[in-house]
Amino acid sequence: MKLITAIVRPEKLDELIDVVIGNGGRGLTATEVRGFGRQFAVDTPWTDASRPTALLPKVRLDVLALDEDAETLAAAIGKHARTGTIGDGKIWVTTVDSAMRVRTGERDRDAV
C-alpha cells in the first residue's frame, strides 16, 4: 500500500476530489493547512503589502492506494493541481506497512 500526500491550492480541492474518485481512489482526507515552499515570504493579493506572509493557505490531501494504483493516481492529482505558477504545491508517495478499517477490523489490502 502507498500513502499519497498532496499539498495543493485550496481552489483546486473540488476538482481533485473528482480526480481521485475518477482514478480509482477509494477515499481521501482533506485538511486545511498553511505553509510555504520556494515562494517563502512573497507578496500575495490577499495579504497586507507592508508585511509579506510566510504561511500561505493550502489543502493537504491524503489518499491511501494500492501499490498498483498509486503512480497513476499521483500523476492524475499532479496534472489537475498544476497551474504552472509558483505555489502549486508538492506530492509525495510513501509506503504504508499496515492499515486497518476500524469498523470491520479488516487489515491491509482489504482495508484500502
NUGU-626633 format. One record per atom (N, C-alpha, C): atom name; x negated, y, z negated; residue in one letter; residue number from 1. Coordinates in pm, whole numbers, plus 32768, in hexadecimal, padded with zeros to 4 digits. Layout:
+------+------+------+------+------+-----+
: atom :   px :   py :   pz : type : seq :
+------+------+------+------+------+-----+
:   CA :    X :    Y :    Z :    a : NUM :
...
+------+------+------+------+------+-----+
//
This chain:
+------+------+------+------+------+-----+
: atom :   px :   py :   pz : type : seq :
+------+------+------+------+------+-----+
:    N : 7FAD : 7F8A : 8000 :    m :   1 :
:   CA : 8000 : 8000 : 8000 :    m :   1 :
:    C : 7FA8 : 807C : 8000 :    m :   1 :
:    N : 7FE2 : 80E7 : 8032 :    k :   2 :
:   CA : 7F9C : 8167 : 8038 :    k :   2 :
:    C : 7FF6 : 81D5 : 8001 :    k :   2 :
:    N : 7FB8 : 8239 : 7FC6 :    l :   3 :
:   CA : 7FFF : 82B0 : 7F9B :    l :   3 :
:    C : 7FD2 : 8321 : 7FF5 :    l :   3 :
:    N : 8031 : 8359 : 803F :    i :   4 :
:   CA : 8016 : 83CC : 8094 :    i :   4 :
:    C : 803C : 8447 : 8044 :    i :   4 :
:    N : 7FDC : 84A1 : 8033 :    t :   5 :
:   CA : 7FF5 : 851F : 7FEE :    t :   5 :
:    C : 7FDC : 858F : 8050 :    t :   5 :
:    N : 803E : 85E7 : 805D :    a :   6 :
:   CA : 8033 : 8658 : 80BA :    a :   6 :
:    C : 8055 : 86D8 : 806F :    a :   6 :
:    N : 7FFD : 873B : 807C :    i :   7 :
:   CA : 8017 : 87C1 : 8049 :    i :   7 :
:    C : 8037 : 8816 : 80C3 :    i :   7 :
:    N : 80B1 : 884C : 80C8 :    v :   8 :
:   CA : 80E0 : 888F : 8141 :    v :   8 :
:    C : 8128 : 8912 : 8120 :    v :   8 :
:    N : 8146 : 895C : 8188 :    r :   9 :
:   CA : 8191 : 89D8 : 8179 :    r :   9 :
:    C : 8221 : 89B8 : 814D :    r :   9 :
:    N : 8258 : 8A06 : 80F1 :    p :  10 :
:   CA : 82E1 : 89EB : 80C2 :    p :  10 :
:    C : 834A : 89ED : 8130 :    p :  10 :
:    N : 8338 : 8A42 : 8193 :    e :  11 :
:   CA : 839C : 8A4C : 81FD :    e :  11 :
:    C : 83A0 : 89D1 : 8257 :    e :  11 :
:    N : 833F : 8977 : 8249 :    k :  12 :
:   CA : 833B : 88FC : 8298 :    k :  12 :
:    C : 8380 : 8886 : 8254 :    k :  12 :
:    N : 83AF : 8898 : 81D9 :    l :  13 :
:   CA : 83E3 : 8828 : 818A :    l :  13 :
:    C : 8456 : 87DE : 81CF :    l :  13 :
:    N : 84BE : 8824 : 81F9 :    d :  14 :
:   CA : 8531 : 87E0 : 8235 :    d :  14 :
:    C : 850A : 8790 : 82B1 :    d :  14 :
:    N : 84B7 : 87CA : 8305 :    e :  15 :
:   CA : 8489 : 8785 : 837D :    e :  15 :
:    C : 8439 : 8708 : 8357 :    e :  15 :
:    N : 83E5 : 8713 : 82F2 :    l :  16 :
:   CA : 8390 : 86A2 : 82CC :    l :  16 :
:    C : 83DF : 8632 : 828A :    l :  16 :
:    N : 844B : 8652 : 8246 :    i :  17 :
:   CA : 84A2 : 85E9 : 8210 :    i :  17 :
:    C : 84D7 : 8596 : 8285 :    i :  17 :
:    N : 8507 : 85D8 : 82ED :    d :  18 :
:   CA : 8538 : 8591 : 8364 :    d :  18 :
:    C : 84CA : 853F : 83A6 :    d :  18 :
:    N : 8451 : 8575 : 83A9 :    v :  19 :
:   CA : 83DF : 852E : 83E6 :    v :  19 :
:    C : 83C0 : 84AF : 8397 :    v :  19 :
:    N : 83BD : 84B9 : 8314 :    v :  20 :
:   CA : 83A1 : 8443 : 82C1 :    v :  20 :
:    C : 840B : 83D7 : 82D9 :    v :  20 :
:    N : 848A : 83FE : 82D5 :    i :  21 :
:   CA : 84F7 : 839F : 82EA :    i :  21 :
:    C : 84EE : 8362 : 8376 :    i :  21 :
:    N : 84D4 : 83B5 : 83DA :    g :  22 :
:   CA : 84CE : 8387 : 8464 :    g :  22 :
:    C : 8456 : 8331 : 8486 :    g :  22 :
:    N : 83F3 : 8330 : 842D :    n :  23 :
:   CA : 837A : 82E0 : 8446 :    n :  23 :
:    C : 836A : 826F : 83E1 :    n :  23 :
:    N : 83D9 : 8241 : 83AB :    g :  24 :
:   CA : 83D6 : 81CA : 8357 :    g :  24 :
:    C : 83BD : 81E3 : 82C4 :    g :  24 :
:    N : 83B5 : 8260 : 829A :    g :  25 :
:   CA : 83A2 : 827A : 820C :    g :  25 :
:    C : 841B : 824D : 81BD :    g :  25 :
:    N : 8403 : 820C : 814D :    r :  26 :
:   CA : 8470 : 81D6 : 80FD :    r :  26 :
:    C : 8492 : 822E : 8087 :    r :  26 :
:    N : 844F : 82A0 : 807D :    g :  27 :
:   CA : 8469 : 82FD : 8010 :    g :  27 :
:    C : 83F7 : 835F : 8004 :    g :  27 :
:    N : 8411 : 83CD : 7FC0 :    l :  28 :
:   CA : 83A6 : 842E : 7FAA :    l :  28 :
:    C : 83C6 : 847E : 7F2D :    l :  28 :
:    N : 8361 : 84BB : 7EF8 :    t :  29 :
:   CA : 836F : 8519 : 7E8A :    t :  29 :
:    C : 8339 : 859E : 7EBA :    t :  29 :
:    N : 8385 : 8608 : 7EA5 :    a :  30 :
:   CA : 835B : 868F : 7ECB :    a :  30 :
:    C : 8352 : 86E3 : 7E4C :    a :  30 :
:    N : 82E1 : 8726 : 7E3D :    t :  31 :
:   CA : 82C9 : 8778 : 7DC7 :    t :  31 :
:    C : 829A : 8802 : 7DF3 :    t :  31 :
:    N : 82D5 : 886B : 7DB8 :    e :  32 :
:   CA : 82A4 : 88F2 : 7DD3 :    e :  32 :
:    C : 8223 : 8906 : 7D86 :    e :  32 :
:    N : 81B9 : 892F : 7DCD :    v :  33 :
:   CA : 8136 : 8945 : 7D90 :    v :  33 :
:    C : 80FF : 89CA : 7DBE :    v :  33 :
:    N : 8093 : 89F5 : 7D81 :    r :  34 :
:   CA : 804C : 8A6E : 7DAA :    r :  34 :
:    C : 7FB8 : 8A4D : 7DAE :    r :  34 :
:    N : 7F71 : 8A84 : 7E0F :    g :  35 :
:   CA : 7EE3 : 8A68 : 7E19 :    g :  35 :
:    C : 7EA1 : 8AB9 : 7E86 :    g :  35 :
:    N : 7E24 : 8A97 : 7EA1 :    f :  36 :
:   CA : 7DDB : 8ADA : 7F0B :    f :  36 :
:    C : 7D7A : 8A78 : 7F4A :    f :  36 :
:    N : 7D55 : 8A98 : 7FC4 :    g :  37 :
:   CA : 7CEE : 8A4F : 800D :    g :  37 :
:    C : 7C8D : 8AB4 : 8043 :    g :  37 :
:    N : 7C6C : 8AA8 : 80C1 :    r :  38 :
:   CA : 7C0E : 8B07 : 80FD :    r :  38 :
:    C : 7C45 : 8B95 : 8103 :    r :  38 :
:    N : 7CC8 : 8BA5 : 80F9 :    q :  39 :
:   CA : 7D03 : 8C2A : 8100 :    q :  39 :
:    C : 7CFB : 8C73 : 807C :    q :  39 :
:    N : 7CAE : 8C43 : 801D :    f :  40 :
:   CA : 7CA5 : 8C7D : 7F97 :    f :  40 :
:    C : 7CA6 : 8D16 : 7F99 :    f :  40 :
:    N : 7D01 : 8D4C : 7F4B :    a :  41 :
:   CA : 7D0A : 8DDD : 7F33 :    a :  41 :
:    C : 7D23 : 8E2E : 7FB1 :    a :  41 :
:    N : 7D75 : 8DFA : 800A :    v :  42 :
:   CA : 7D99 : 8E49 : 8080 :    v :  42 :
:    C : 7E14 : 8E9D : 8061 :    v :  42 :
:    N : 7E22 : 8F0B : 80A8 :    d :  43 :
:   CA : 7E9C : 8F5B : 809D :    d :  43 :
:    C : 7F0A : 8F14 : 80EB :    d :  43 :
:    N : 7F7F : 8F0E : 80B3 :    t :  44 :
:   CA : 7FF0 : 8ED4 : 80F7 :    t :  44 :
:    C : 8062 : 8F38 : 80F7 :    t :  44 :
:    N : 80C0 : 8F2A : 8152 :    p :  45 :
:   CA : 812C : 8F8B : 815A :    p :  45 :
:    C : 8181 : 8F91 : 80DB :    p :  45 :
:    N : 8181 : 8F25 : 808C :    w :  46 :
:   CA : 81D9 : 8F21 : 8017 :    w :  46 :
:    C : 8191 : 8F43 : 7F95 :    w :  46 :
:    N : 8116 : 8F79 : 7F9F :    t :  47 :
:   CA : 80CE : 8F9F : 7F25 :    t :  47 :
:    C : 80B2 : 9034 : 7F25 :    t :  47 :
:    N : 8093 : 9065 : 7EB1 :    d :  48 :
:   CA : 806A : 90F1 : 7EA1 :    d :  48 :
:    C : 7FE0 : 9101 : 7EE0 :    d :  48 :
:    N : 7FD5 : 9155 : 7F44 :    a :  49 :
:   CA : 7F58 : 9164 : 7F8E :    a :  49 :
:    C : 7EE5 : 9196 : 7F37 :    a :  49 :
:    N : 7F05 : 91D0 : 7EC5 :    s :  50 :
:   CA : 7E99 : 9201 : 7E6F :    s :  50 :
:    C : 7E54 : 918F : 7E24 :    s :  50 :
:    N : 7E94 : 911A : 7E21 :    r :  51 :
:   CA : 7E59 : 90A9 : 7DD9 :    r :  51 :
:    C : 7E77 : 9028 : 7E26 :    r :  51 :
:    N : 7E17 : 8FF8 : 7E75 :    p :  52 :
:   CA : 7E2E : 8F7B : 7EBF :    p :  52 :
:    C : 7E47 : 8F08 : 7E5D :    p :  52 :
:    N : 7E98 : 8EAA : 7E88 :    t :  53 :
:   CA : 7EB8 : 8E38 : 7E32 :    t :  53 :
:    C : 7E5B : 8DC4 : 7E52 :    t :  53 :
:    N : 7E3B : 8D78 : 7DEC :    a :  54 :
:   CA : 7DE9 : 8D02 : 7E01 :    a :  54 :
:    C : 7E41 : 8C85 : 7E0D :    a :  54 :
:    N : 7EB3 : 8C84 : 7DCB :    l :  55 :
:   CA : 7F0A : 8C0E : 7DCA :    l :  55 :
:    C : 7F85 : 8C28 : 7E21 :    l :  55 :
:    N : 7F8B : 8BE1 : 7E90 :    l :  56 :
:   CA : 7FF9 : 8BF1 : 7EEE :    l :  56 :
:    C : 805E : 8B80 : 7EDC :    l :  56 :
:    N : 80DF : 8B9A : 7EF3 :    p :  57 :
:   CA : 8144 : 8B32 : 7EE4 :    p :  57 :
:    C : 8136 : 8AC9 : 7F51 :    p :  57 :
:    N : 813C : 8A4B : 7F29 :    k :  58 :
:   CA : 8136 : 89DA : 7F85 :    k :  58 :
:    C : 8198 : 8970 : 7F53 :    k :  58 :
:    N : 81AA : 8907 : 7FA2 :    v :  59 :
:   CA : 81F7 : 8893 : 7F7A :    v :  59 :
:    C : 819C : 8819 : 7F84 :    v :  59 :
:    N : 81A1 : 87C5 : 7F1D :    r :  60 :
:   CA : 8155 : 8749 : 7F1F :    r :  60 :
:    C : 81B7 : 86D7 : 7F3B :    r :  60 :
:    N : 8199 : 868A : 7FA3 :    l :  61 :
:   CA : 81E7 : 8613 : 7FC4 :    l :  61 :
:    C : 8195 : 8598 : 7F9F :    l :  61 :
:    N : 81D3 : 853B : 7F59 :    d :  62 :
:   CA : 8196 : 84BA : 7F3C :    d :  62 :
:    C : 81EE : 844F : 7F78 :    d :  62 :
:    N : 81B4 : 83FC : 7FCE :    v :  63 :
:   CA : 81FD : 8393 : 8013 :    v :  63 :
:    C : 81B2 : 8310 : 8002 :    v :  63 :
:    N : 81F3 : 82AB : 7FC9 :    l :  64 :
:   CA : 81B9 : 8226 : 7FBC :    l :  64 :
:    C : 81D9 : 81D9 : 803B :    l :  64 :
:    N : 8174 : 819E : 807A :    a :  65 :
:   CA : 8187 : 815C : 80FB :    a :  65 :
:    C : 813E : 80D6 : 80FD :    a :  65 :
:    N : 8170 : 807C : 814F :    l :  66 :
:   CA : 8128 : 8000 : 8168 :    l :  66 :
:    C : 80A9 : 8020 : 81B6 :    l :  66 :
:    N : 8043 : 7FCE : 81A5 :    d :  67 :
:   CA : 7FC3 : 7FE7 : 81EA :    d :  67 :
:    C : 7FD6 : 7FFC : 8280 :    d :  67 :
:    N : 8029 : 7FA9 : 82BE :    e :  68 :
:   CA : 8039 : 7FAF : 834F :    e :  68 :
:    C : 8085 : 802A : 837E :    e :  68 :
:    N : 80CB : 806F : 8325 :    d :  69 :
:   CA : 8118 : 80E6 : 834A :    d :  69 :
:    C : 80D2 : 8169 : 8326 :    d :  69 :
:    N : 806D : 8164 : 82D2 :    a :  70 :
:   CA : 8033 : 81DC : 8296 :    a :  70 :
:    C : 7FF5 : 823B : 82FD :    a :  70 :
:    N : 7FA8 : 8209 : 835A :    e :  71 :
:   CA : 7F64 : 8262 : 83B9 :    e :  71 :
:    C : 7FC7 : 82A7 : 8415 :    e :  71 :
:    N : 8029 : 825E : 8445 :    t :  72 :
:   CA : 8090 : 8298 : 849C :    t :  72 :
:    C : 80DE : 8304 : 8451 :    t :  72 :
:    N : 8101 : 82E7 : 83D6 :    l :  73 :
:   CA : 814E : 8345 : 8386 :    l :  73 :
:    C : 80FD : 83C3 : 8365 :    l :  73 :
:    N : 807E : 83B1 : 833F :    a :  74 :
:   CA : 8028 : 8424 : 8321 :    a :  74 :
:    C : 8015 : 847A : 839E :    a :  74 :
:    N : 8002 : 843B : 8410 :    a :  75 :
:   CA : 7FEF : 8486 : 848D :    a :  75 :
:    C : 806D : 84D4 : 84B1 :    a :  75 :
:    N : 80E1 : 8499 : 849D :    a :  76 :
:   CA : 815F : 84DD : 84BB :    a :  76 :
:    C : 8174 : 8555 : 845F :    a :  76 :
:    N : 8154 : 8544 : 83DF :    i :  77 :
:   CA : 815F : 85B3 : 8381 :    i :  77 :
:    C : 8102 : 8624 : 83AD :    i :  77 :
:    N : 8087 : 8602 : 83CF :    g :  78 :
:   CA : 8026 : 8667 : 83FB :    g :  78 :
:    C : 8053 : 86B0 : 8477 :    g :  78 :
:    N : 8089 : 8668 : 84D7 :    k :  79 :
:   CA : 80B7 : 86A5 : 8554 :    k :  79 :
:    C : 8125 : 870B : 8539 :    k :  79 :
:    N : 8182 : 86EA : 84E3 :    h :  80 :
:   CA : 81F5 : 8742 : 84CC :    h :  80 :
:    C : 81DB : 87AD : 8463 :    h :  80 :
:    N : 8172 : 879C : 8412 :    a :  81 :
:   CA : 8150 : 8802 : 83AE :    a :  81 :
:    C : 80FA : 8871 : 83EB :    a :  81 :
:    N : 80BC : 8854 : 845C :    r :  82 :
:   CA : 805A : 88AF : 8499 :    r :  82 :
:    C : 809C : 8928 : 84DA :    r :  82 :
:    N : 806A : 899F : 84B6 :    t :  83 :
:   CA : 8090 : 8A1A : 84FC :    t :  83 :
:    C : 8019 : 8A52 : 854A :    t :  83 :
:    N : 7FA1 : 8A22 : 8528 :    g :  84 :
:   CA : 7F29 : 8A52 : 856A :    g :  84 :
:    C : 7EE9 : 8ACA : 8527 :    g :  84 :
:    N : 7F1F : 8AF0 : 84B5 :    t :  85 :
:   CA : 7EE5 : 8B61 : 846C :    t :  85 :
:    C : 7EB1 : 8B34 : 83E4 :    t :  85 :
:    N : 7E58 : 8B85 : 83AC :    i :  86 :
:   CA : 7E1E : 8B62 : 832B :    i :  86 :
:    C : 7E8D : 8B54 : 82C3 :    i :  86 :
:    N : 7E7F : 8AF1 : 826C :    g :  87 :
:   CA : 7EE3 : 8ADA : 8204 :    g :  87 :
:    C : 7F46 : 8A6C : 8226 :    g :  87 :
:    N : 7F2F : 8A23 : 8294 :    d :  88 :
:   CA : 7F8B : 89B6 : 82B8 :    d :  88 :
:    C : 7F8A : 8945 : 8253 :    d :  88 :
:    N : 7F1C : 8931 : 820D :    g :  89 :
:   CA : 7F1A : 88CC : 81A3 :    g :  89 :
:    C : 7EB4 : 885F : 81B8 :    g :  89 :
:    N : 7ECC : 87F0 : 8173 :    k :  90 :
:   CA : 7E6E : 8780 : 8174 :    k :  90 :
:    C : 7EBE : 8700 : 8160 :    k :  90 :
:    N : 7E8D : 8692 : 819B :    i :  91 :
:   CA : 7EC9 : 860E : 8188 :    i :  91 :
:    C : 7E5A : 85AD : 8164 :    i :  91 :
:    N : 7E73 : 8558 : 8102 :    w :  92 :
:   CA : 7E15 : 84ED : 80E4 :    w :  92 :
:    C : 7E61 : 846D : 80C9 :    w :  92 :
:    N : 7E1F : 83FD : 80DF :    v :  93 :
:   CA : 7E5A : 8379 : 80CD :    v :  93 :
:    C : 7E02 : 832C : 806D :    v :  93 :
:    N : 7E41 : 82F5 : 8005 :    t :  94 :
:   CA : 7DF7 : 82A8 : 7FA1 :    t :  94 :
:    C : 7E34 : 821D : 7F93 :    t :  94 :
:    N : 7DE2 : 81C0 : 7F69 :    t :  95 :
:   CA : 7E0F : 8138 : 7F53 :    t :  95 :
:    C : 7E57 : 812E : 7ECD :    t :  95 :
:    N : 7EC7 : 80E6 : 7ECE :    v :  96 :
:   CA : 7F14 : 80CD : 7E54 :    v :  96 :
:    C : 7F02 : 803A : 7E32 :    v :  96 :
:    N : 7ED1 : 801F : 7DBA :    d :  97 :
:   CA : 7EB9 : 7F96 : 7D90 :    d :  97 :
:    C : 7F39 : 7F4B : 7D6F :    d :  97 :
:    N : 7F9A : 7F91 : 7D37 :    s :  98 :
:   CA : 8014 : 7F4E : 7D0E :    s :  98 :
:    C : 8084 : 7FB5 : 7D00 :    s :  98 :
:    N : 80FE : 7F87 : 7D15 :    a :  99 :
:   CA : 8174 : 7FDB : 7D02 :    a :  99 :
:    C : 81E5 : 7F83 : 7CCC :    a :  99 :
:    N : 8241 : 7FC1 : 7C83 :    m : 100 :
:   CA : 82B3 : 7F77 : 7C4F :    m : 100 :
:    C : 8331 : 7FCC : 7C5F :    m : 100 :
:    N : 839A : 7F8F : 7C95 :    r : 101 :
:   CA : 841D : 7FCF : 7C9A :    r : 101 :
:    C : 845A : 7FBE : 7C0F :    r : 101 :
:    N : 8471 : 802C : 7BCB :    v : 102 :
:   CA : 849D : 8028 : 7B40 :    v : 102 :
:    C : 8524 : 7FE1 : 7B31 :    v : 102 :
:    N : 8582 : 7FFF : 7B88 :    r : 103 :
:   CA : 8609 : 7FC6 : 7B7D :    r : 103 :
:    C : 860A : 7F2E : 7B81 :    r : 103 :
:    N : 85BB : 7EF0 : 7BDA :    t : 104 :
:   CA : 85C1 : 7E60 : 7BEE :    t : 104 :
:    C : 8549 : 7E14 : 7BB9 :    t : 104 :
:    N : 84DD : 7E5A : 7BA1 :    g : 105 :
:   CA : 8461 : 7E18 : 7B78 :    g : 105 :
:    C : 8412 : 7DDF : 7BEE :    g : 105 :
:    N : 8442 : 7DF7 : 7C69 :    e : 106 :
:   CA : 83F8 : 7DC6 : 7CDE :    e : 106 :
:    C : 836F : 7E05 : 7CE1 :    e : 106 :
:    N : 830E : 7DB8 : 7D12 :    r : 107 :
:   CA : 8282 : 7DE6 : 7D0F :    r : 107 :
:    C : 824A : 7DF2 : 7D9B :    r : 107 :
:    N : 81EB : 7E4C : 7DA7 :    d : 108 :
:   CA : 8195 : 7E5E : 7E1B :    d : 108 :
:    C : 81E4 : 7E6C : 7E9E :    d : 108 :
:    N : 81CD : 7E17 : 7F00 :    r : 109 :
:   CA : 820D : 7E27 : 7F84 :    r : 109 :
:    C : 82A5 : 7E2F : 7F79 :    r : 109 :
:    N : 82E0 : 7DE1 : 7F20 :    d : 110 :
:   CA : 8371 : 7DE3 : 7F0E :    d : 110 :
:    C : 83A3 : 7E63 : 7ECD :    d : 110 :
:    N : 834A : 7EAE : 7E8E :    a : 111 :
:   CA : 8370 : 7F28 : 7E46 :    a : 111 :
:    C : 8368 : 7FA4 : 7E9F :    a : 111 :
:    N : 832C : 7F96 : 7F15 :    v : 112 :
:   CA : 831B : 800C : 7F6B :    v : 112 :
:    C : 839D : 8035 : 7FAA :    v : 112 :
+------+------+------+------+------+-----+
//
